[in-house]
Amino acid sequence: MPGDDPRTISLPDGRTLAFAEYGDPDGYPILFFHGTPGSRLGARMLADAASELDLRIVAPDRPGIGESDGDSRRSLLDWPADVSALLDALSIADVGIVGFSAGGPYALACAHELPDRVAGVSLVSTVGPSESLDPADIRSQFVYATLSHAPWLVRGPYRAISYLARSDRGRLRRVMTANASPADTELLKTGTGDIVFDDFAEAFAQGTSGAAHDTSLLARSWDFDLEDVTVPVSLWHGRNDQTIPASVASRTAEALPASKCSLLDAEGHFSTLRTADEAICWQATRRGRAVAPLDD
């Protein structure tokens, strides 16, 4: 697909940051922050919406993922500095941000650290801080504890996903749809499913260590308070998301001072991004701040 080939910039510390662009090259810029596993290629799911709305999608690979150099010492709050360098290199003054799944915390970190450059944020199927978990959700509590204290354990499953995404997508589709929502199951059978699998494969272009570190940061302290994020934030979450419970979005929204949360009936983890793509992109722009959320 046009735009898939990465462009790169050199960061102040010498690392390379890779990114892809989709949509209107002269349009208002929107940063897309991928999930984990994921890469810049996940932004393909918003390419049509961006073209329709005259928006320019800029989708960076986070460190150690895709074609971006790794940084095993980084924290969540190191990401905004990389983003600021990217915006400077592209002569972009301000942007909207769409954070999908594990990209959500990175979007909020940028909103916290770069409030003068971030016009608005749309969080889709987002990961939340540990405080957003339901105390009764033992599974999620266990996952966060494991990622925080033994992040290397995720590398085994990531190796399996990497292999299947490259060599046996039929099997990967069966694995992913075994416990998925009906909406996600149908979506993964379409061309959008191929986007997801390409995205997964590219995530591990350098192996699993970058994605494993990226994941582990989400379960640790984020080192900033959601109450201090003043940028407008729209949250979009499927009520039938079997990956991240919709309650995470609701609890995260309650902690943000300028937020609105749209819970979409019957939608799942991936399908929410596809179903509400234009509204998600639009609300991340200055012009979209007044747009009402979809009906709950």
VENZISUL-V582085 format. One record per pair of residues at least 24 apart in sequence whose C-alpha atoms are under 8 Angstrom apart, sorted by sequence separation. I is the first residue (numbers start at 1). J is the second residue. D is the distance in Angstrom with one decimal. If there is no record, write none. Layout:
# VENZISUL-V582085
i:I j:J d:D
i:I j:J d:D
This chain:
# VENZISUL-V582085
i:23 j:47 d:5.4
i:93 j:117 d:6.3
i:94 j:118 d:5.6
i:95 j:119 d:5.7
i:96 j:120 d:5.0
i:97 j:121 d:4.8
i:98 j:122 d:4.7
i:99 j:123 d:4.9
i:100 j:124 d:4.8
i:101 j:125 d:4.9
i:102 j:126 d:6.2
i:103 j:127 d:7.8
i:104 j:128 d:7.7
i:105 j:129 d:7.9
i:235 j:259 d:7.4
i:237 j:261 d:7.9
i:239 j:263 d:5.8
i:22 j:47 d:5.5
i:23 j:48 d:7.0
i:30 j:55 d:6.9
i:32 j:57 d:6.6
i:34 j:59 d:7.7
i:94 j:119 d:6.5
i:95 j:120 d:7.6
i:96 j:121 d:5.9
i:97 j:122 d:6.3
i:98 j:123 d:5.9
i:99 j:124 d:6.2
i:100 j:125 d:6.1
i:101 j:126 d:4.0
i:102 j:127 d:5.3
i:233 j:258 d:6.2
i:234 j:259 d:5.6
i:235 j:260 d:6.2
i:236 j:261 d:6.1
i:237 j:262 d:6.5
i:238 j:263 d:5.6
i:239 j:264 d:5.7
i:240 j:265 d:7.0
i:244 j:269 d:7.3
i:23 j:49 d:7.8
i:24 j:50 d:6.8
i:28 j:54 d:7.1
i:29 j:55 d:6.0
i:30 j:56 d:5.9
i:31 j:57 d:5.8
i:32 j:58 d:6.2
i:33 j:59 d:6.3
i:39 j:65 d:6.6
i:40 j:66 d:7.4
i:80 j:106 d:7.9
i:98 j:124 d:7.4
i:100 j:126 d:5.9
i:101 j:127 d:5.4
i:226 j:252 d:7.9
i:230 j:256 d:7.8
i:232 j:258 d:5.0
i:233 j:259 d:4.6
i:234 j:260 d:5.1
i:235 j:261 d:4.6
i:236 j:262 d:4.9
i:237 j:263 d:5.0
i:238 j:264 d:4.7
i:239 j:265 d:5.4
i:240 j:266 d:5.4
i:241 j:267 d:6.7
i:242 j:268 d:6.7
i:243 j:269 d:6.4
i:23 j:50 d:4.8
i:24 j:51 d:5.5
i:27 j:54 d:5.0
i:28 j:55 d:4.9
i:29 j:56 d:4.6
i:30 j:57 d:4.9
i:31 j:58 d:4.8
i:32 j:59 d:4.7
i:33 j:60 d:6.9
i:34 j:61 d:7.6
i:38 j:65 d:8.0
i:39 j:66 d:5.9
i:79 j:106 d:6.9
i:83 j:110 d:7.8
i:99 j:126 d:7.2
i:229 j:256 d:6.5
i:230 j:257 d:6.5
i:231 j:258 d:6.7
i:232 j:259 d:5.8
i:233 j:260 d:6.7
i:234 j:261 d:5.9
i:235 j:262 d:6.0
i:236 j:263 d:6.0
i:237 j:264 d:6.1
i:238 j:265 d:6.2
i:239 j:266 d:6.2
i:240 j:267 d:5.5
i:241 j:268 d:3.9
i:242 j:269 d:6.8
i:22 j:50 d:7.3
i:23 j:51 d:4.3
i:26 j:54 d:7.7
i:27 j:55 d:4.3
i:28 j:56 d:5.6
i:29 j:57 d:5.9
i:30 j:58 d:6.1
i:31 j:59 d:5.7
i:32 j:60 d:7.2
i:33 j:61 d:7.9
i:169 j:197 d:7.3
i:227 j:255 d:5.7
i:228 j:256 d:7.7
i:229 j:257 d:7.1
i:230 j:258 d:6.3
i:234 j:262 d:7.7
i:236 j:264 d:7.3
i:238 j:266 d:6.6
i:239 j:267 d:6.2
i:240 j:268 d:5.0
i:241 j:269 d:4.8
i:22 j:51 d:7.9
i:26 j:55 d:7.6
i:27 j:56 d:4.9
i:29 j:58 d:6.9
i:31 j:60 d:7.8
i:76 j:105 d:8.0
i:77 j:106 d:8.0
i:80 j:109 d:6.7
i:226 j:255 d:5.8
i:227 j:256 d:5.2
i:228 j:257 d:7.7
i:229 j:258 d:7.9
i:238 j:267 d:4.3
i:239 j:268 d:6.9
i:240 j:269 d:7.8
i:24 j:54 d:5.3
i:25 j:55 d:7.6
i:26 j:56 d:6.7
i:76 j:106 d:6.6
i:79 j:109 d:7.6
i:80 j:110 d:4.9
i:84 j:114 d:8.0
i:226 j:256 d:5.4
i:227 j:257 d:5.9
i:237 j:267 d:7.7
i:238 j:268 d:4.8
i:264 j:294 d:7.6
i:23 j:54 d:6.9
i:24 j:55 d:5.4
i:25 j:56 d:5.4
i:79 j:110 d:7.4
i:226 j:257 d:8.0
i:237 j:268 d:7.7
i:238 j:269 d:6.4
i:262 j:293 d:5.7
i:263 j:294 d:7.9
i:264 j:295 d:7.6
i:265 j:296 d:7.2
i:23 j:55 d:5.9
i:24 j:56 d:4.9
i:77 j:109 d:6.1
i:165 j:197 d:5.4
i:237 j:269 d:7.4
i:261 j:293 d:7.2
i:262 j:294 d:5.9
i:263 j:295 d:7.9
i:264 j:296 d:6.1
i:23 j:56 d:5.0
i:24 j:57 d:7.8
i:76 j:109 d:7.0
i:77 j:110 d:7.9
i:80 j:113 d:6.6
i:165 j:198 d:7.0
i:238 j:271 d:7.9
i:260 j:293 d:7.2
i:262 j:295 d:7.1
i:263 j:296 d:5.3
i:22 j:56 d:6.1
i:23 j:57 d:6.0
i:80 j:114 d:7.1
i:238 j:272 d:5.9
i:262 j:296 d:5.9
i:21 j:56 d:7.0
i:22 j:57 d:5.0
i:165 j:200 d:6.3
i:166 j:201 d:5.9
i:237 j:272 d:6.4
i:21 j:57 d:5.4
i:22 j:58 d:6.8
i:77 j:113 d:7.9
i:165 j:201 d:5.2
i:236 j:272 d:7.2
i:4 j:41 d:6.5
i:21 j:58 d:4.7
i:20 j:58 d:5.9
i:21 j:59 d:6.2
i:162 j:200 d:6.7
i:163 j:201 d:7.9
i:19 j:58 d:6.7
i:20 j:59 d:5.2
i:161 j:200 d:7.4
i:162 j:201 d:5.5
i:19 j:59 d:5.2
i:20 j:60 d:6.4
i:161 j:201 d:7.9
i:19 j:60 d:3.9
i:18 j:60 d:5.7
i:19 j:61 d:5.8
i:162 j:204 d:6.2
i:17 j:60 d:7.1
i:18 j:61 d:5.6
i:17 j:61 d:6.9
i:236 j:280 d:7.7
i:17 j:62 d:7.6
i:17 j:63 d:7.3
i:234 j:280 d:7.9
i:18 j:66 d:7.7
i:159 j:207 d:7.9
i:18 j:67 d:5.5
i:159 j:208 d:6.5
i:234 j:283 d:6.9
i:17 j:67 d:7.3
i:18 j:68 d:5.0
i:158 j:208 d:6.3
i:234 j:284 d:7.6
i:17 j:68 d:4.6
i:233 j:284 d:7.8
i:16 j:68 d:5.6
i:17 j:69 d:6.5
i:15 j:68 d:7.7
i:16 j:69 d:5.3
i:155 j:208 d:5.8
i:15 j:69 d:5.7
i:155 j:209 d:7.0
i:158 j:212 d:7.9
i:15 j:70 d:7.8
i:155 j:212 d:6.1
i:232 j:289 d:7.4
i:154 j:212 d:6.2
i:181 j:240 d:6.0
i:152 j:212 d:6.7
i:181 j:241 d:6.5
i:6 j:67 d:7.5
i:151 j:212 d:6.4
i:180 j:241 d:7.7
i:181 j:242 d:6.4
i:151 j:213 d:7.0
i:180 j:242 d:5.8
i:29 j:92 d:7.7
i:179 j:242 d:7.1
i:180 j:243 d:7.9
i:31 j:95 d:6.8
i:33 j:97 d:7.5
i:35 j:99 d:7.8
i:151 j:215 d:7.8
i:17 j:82 d:7.9
i:29 j:94 d:7.8
i:30 j:95 d:5.5
i:31 j:96 d:6.2
i:32 j:97 d:6.0
i:33 j:98 d:6.2
i:34 j:99 d:6.6
i:35 j:100 d:5.5
i:36 j:101 d:7.5
i:151 j:216 d:5.5
i:29 j:95 d:5.4
i:30 j:96 d:4.7
i:31 j:97 d:4.6
i:32 j:98 d:4.9
i:33 j:99 d:4.8
i:34 j:100 d:5.6
i:35 j:101 d:4.9
i:36 j:102 d:5.6
i:28 j:95 d:7.4
i:29 j:96 d:6.6
i:30 j:97 d:5.4
i:31 j:98 d:6.1
i:32 j:99 d:6.0
i:33 j:100 d:6.2
i:34 j:101 d:7.3
i:35 j:102 d:4.4
i:36 j:103 d:7.5
i:30 j:98 d:7.0
i:32 j:100 d:7.7
i:34 j:102 d:7.0
i:35 j:103 d:4.9
i:147 j:215 d:7.2
i:148 j:216 d:5.7
i:17 j:86 d:8.0
i:34 j:103 d:5.0
i:35 j:104 d:8.0
i:147 j:216 d:5.0
i:148 j:217 d:7.4
i:33 j:103 d:4.7
i:11 j:82 d:6.9
i:33 j:104 d:7.3
i:148 j:219 d:5.3
i:147 j:219 d:6.1
i:148 j:220 d:5.6
i:12 j:85 d:7.8
i:33 j:106 d:7.3
i:11 j:85 d:6.6
i:33 j:107 d:7.0
i:145 j:219 d:7.2
i:11 j:86 d:8.0
i:144 j:219 d:5.1
i:9 j:86 d:7.2
i:9 j:89 d:7.3
i:183 j:266 d:6.8
i:184 j:267 d:7.5
i:187 j:270 d:7.8
i:182 j:266 d:7.9
i:183 j:267 d:5.7
i:184 j:268 d:5.5
i:187 j:271 d:6.6
i:181 j:266 d:7.8
i:183 j:268 d:5.9
i:184 j:269 d:6.8
i:181 j:267 d:7.3
i:182 j:268 d:7.7
i:184 j:270 d:6.1
i:181 j:268 d:5.5
i:184 j:271 d:5.5
i:180 j:268 d:7.5
i:183 j:271 d:6.1
i:129 j:218 d:7.1
i:130 j:219 d:6.5
i:128 j:218 d:8.0
i:129 j:219 d:6.9
i:130 j:220 d:7.8
i:127 j:218 d:7.7
i:129 j:221 d:7.7
i:129 j:222 d:7.3
i:126 j:235 d:7.9
i:121 j:231 d:7.3
i:123 j:233 d:7.3
i:125 j:235 d:7.9
i:120 j:231 d:5.8
i:121 j:232 d:6.3
i:122 j:233 d:5.8
i:123 j:234 d:6.1
i:124 j:235 d:6.0
i:125 j:236 d:6.3
i:126 j:237 d:7.5
i:112 j:224 d:7.7
i:119 j:231 d:6.8
i:120 j:232 d:5.1
i:121 j:233 d:4.7
i:122 j:234 d:4.7
i:123 j:235 d:4.7
i:124 j:236 d:4.8
i:125 j:237 d:4.8
i:102 j:215 d:7.4
i:105 j:218 d:7.1
i:118 j:231 d:7.1
i:119 j:232 d:7.5
i:120 j:233 d:6.0
i:121 j:234 d:6.2
i:122 j:235 d:5.8
i:123 j:236 d:6.1
i:124 j:237 d:5.9
i:125 j:238 d:7.0
i:134 j:247 d:7.4
i:122 j:236 d:7.4
i:133 j:247 d:7.7
i:134 j:248 d:7.7
i:109 j:224 d:7.7
i:115 j:230 d:7.3
i:132 j:247 d:7.8
i:133 j:248 d:6.0
i:102 j:218 d:7.5
i:112 j:228 d:6.9
i:115 j:231 d:6.3
i:125 j:241 d:7.7
i:132 j:248 d:5.3
i:112 j:229 d:5.0
i:127 j:244 d:6.9
i:132 j:249 d:7.9
i:108 j:226 d:8.0
i:111 j:229 d:6.3
i:112 j:230 d:7.4
i:126 j:244 d:7.4
i:133 j:251 d:7.9
i:111 j:230 d:7.7
i:112 j:231 d:7.7
i:125 j:244 d:6.8
i:132 j:251 d:5.3
i:111 j:231 d:6.0
i:128 j:248 d:5.9
i:132 j:252 d:5.9
i:37 j:158 d:7.8
i:108 j:229 d:7.3
i:125 j:246 d:7.8
i:127 j:248 d:7.2
i:128 j:249 d:7.1
i:126 j:248 d:7.7
i:127 j:249 d:7.9
i:126 j:249 d:6.6
i:129 j:252 d:7.7
i:125 j:249 d:7.5
i:128 j:252 d:6.3
i:66 j:202 d:5.2
i:65 j:202 d:7.7
i:66 j:203 d:5.0
i:65 j:203 d:5.2
i:66 j:204 d:6.4
i:67 j:205 d:7.2
i:72 j:210 d:7.5
i:65 j:204 d:6.4
i:66 j:205 d:5.3
i:67 j:206 d:7.7
i:71 j:210 d:7.9
i:65 j:205 d:6.9
i:66 j:206 d:6.8
i:70 j:210 d:6.3
i:65 j:206 d:6.7
i:72 j:213 d:7.0
i:76 j:217 d:6.2
i:64 j:206 d:6.8
i:75 j:217 d:6.6
i:76 j:218 d:7.7
i:125 j:269 d:5.7
i:64 j:209 d:7.2
i:65 j:210 d:5.5
i:77 j:222 d:7.5
i:125 j:270 d:7.7
i:64 j:210 d:4.1
i:65 j:211 d:6.2
i:76 j:222 d:6.4
i:77 j:223 d:7.4
i:45 j:192 d:7.0
i:63 j:210 d:6.5
i:64 j:211 d:6.9
i:76 j:223 d:8.0
i:125 j:272 d:7.3
i:124 j:272 d:7.2
i:125 j:273 d:7.9
i:124 j:273 d:6.4
i:45 j:195 d:7.2
i:44 j:195 d:6.9
i:62 j:214 d:8.0
i:42 j:195 d:6.7
i:41 j:195 d:7.3
i:42 j:196 d:6.6
i:124 j:280 d:7.9
i:41 j:198 d:7.1
i:42 j:199 d:5.4
i:41 j:199 d:5.1
i:122 j:280 d:6.0
i:40 j:199 d:7.4
i:122 j:281 d:7.3
i:39 j:199 d:5.5
i:38 j:199 d:5.2
i:39 j:200 d:7.1
i:41 j:202 d:7.6
i:122 j:283 d:6.6
i:37 j:199 d:7.8
i:38 j:200 d:5.1
i:121 j:283 d:7.4
i:122 j:284 d:5.3
i:37 j:200 d:5.7
i:39 j:202 d:6.2
i:120 j:283 d:7.1
i:121 j:284 d:4.8
i:38 j:202 d:7.2
i:39 j:203 d:5.1
i:120 j:284 d:4.5
i:121 j:285 d:7.9
i:38 j:203 d:4.9
i:119 j:284 d:6.9
i:120 j:285 d:5.7
i:37 j:203 d:5.8
i:119 j:285 d:5.9
i:120 j:286 d:6.5
i:36 j:203 d:7.8
i:37 j:204 d:7.9
i:119 j:286 d:5.5
i:120 j:289 d:7.4
i:100 j:273 d:7.8
i:37 j:211 d:6.3
i:36 j:211 d:6.4
i:36 j:214 d:7.4
i:36 j:215 d:6.6
i:98 j:280 d:7.4
i:98 j:281 d:6.9
i:98 j:284 d:6.7
i:97 j:284 d:5.8
i:96 j:284 d:4.6
i:96 j:285 d:5.0
i:95 j:285 d:7.1
i:96 j:286 d:7.6
i:53 j:278 d:7.4
i:46 j:273 d:7.9
i:45 j:273 d:7.5
i:46 j:274 d:7.4
i:49 j:277 d:6.1
i:50 j:278 d:7.4
i:45 j:274 d:6.5
i:49 j:278 d:5.1
i:53 j:282 d:7.7
i:46 j:277 d:6.1
i:50 j:281 d:7.3
i:45 j:277 d:8.0
i:46 j:278 d:7.9
i:49 j:281 d:7.5
i:46 j:281 d:7.9
i:30 j:281 d:7.5
i:30 j:284 d:7.4
i:30 j:285 d:7.5
i:28 j:285 d:7.8
